[in-house]
């Protein structure tokens, strides 16, 4: 192998190791959007109640988490078709909301 090929392979291994380490330390299920943005997906029953929502603290029901996000970041919600919607929240704001609602 050439020196350039070896350097490329070493760089790829380093990047893979860094990505694995970062994934291991981040919250499970965190939906990352644009750089510095967290995306939270919500799905609704036909009645309008929340069926499921990701990034939810375990002690809160889906509806409670949706209500708290609506109060904390009302302008971050975007309704979608088909009984769905997303919150697009800046990471630092989401971290503050998360800490406030963690037990």
Secondary structure as UniProt FT lines:
FT   HELIX           3..25
FT   TURN            28..29
FT   TURN            35..36
FT   STRAND          37..44
FT   TURN            46..47
FT   STRAND          50..53
FT   TURN            58..59
FT   HELIX           62..72
FT   HELIX           74..76
FT   STRAND          77..80
FT   TURN            81..83
FT   STRAND          84..90
FT   HELIX           91..101
//
